[in-house]
C-alpha cells in the first residue's frame, strides 16, 4: 500500500525508483527465459537433423543456452536484492507454510 505522507512514500499511480528497476529487471528476465526456451527447442530440433554443420550448430546452441541460463540466474539475484518479499520466497527452503493475506483468506500447505 502506498504511503503518501511525510515525503517518504510516493504518489498513487507512480512507481518508486526501486519498483521501476524491478519492472525493468523482470521484463529482462522474461526475455531471457523466452530465449532459453527458443534455444532449447532449436537445439532439440537440430539434434535430429543431418547436414554438414548440424553438430556445430547444436554445440553453439548449447553454449548460447548455458549463457542465457547464467543471465537468468544473475537477473533473479538482482531482483531478490531489491524485492524483499521475492527474496523470502527463495529462502523458504521448500518448507510448507501458511499465509494469511490482508484480505483474510489463508493459503495453507504451499510448498516452495
Residue pairs with C-beta under 8 A, 6 or more apart in sequence:
2 9
2 10
2 11
2 12
3 9
3 10
4 10
4 11
4 12
10 16
15 23
18 82
21 82
22 79
22 82
22 83
25 75
25 78
25 79
25 82
26 79
28 75
29 72
29 75
29 76
29 79
32 68
32 71
32 72
32 75
33 72
35 64
35 68
36 65
36 68
36 69
36 72
39 61
39 64
39 65
39 68
40 65
42 61
43 58
43 61
43 62
43 65
46 54
46 57
46 58
46 61
47 58
79 86
80 86
80 87
80 90
81 87
89 112
92 112
93 112
94 111
94 112
95 112
96 109
96 110
96 111
97 110
97 112
98 106
98 107
98 108
98 109
99 106
99 107
99 110
100 106
101 107
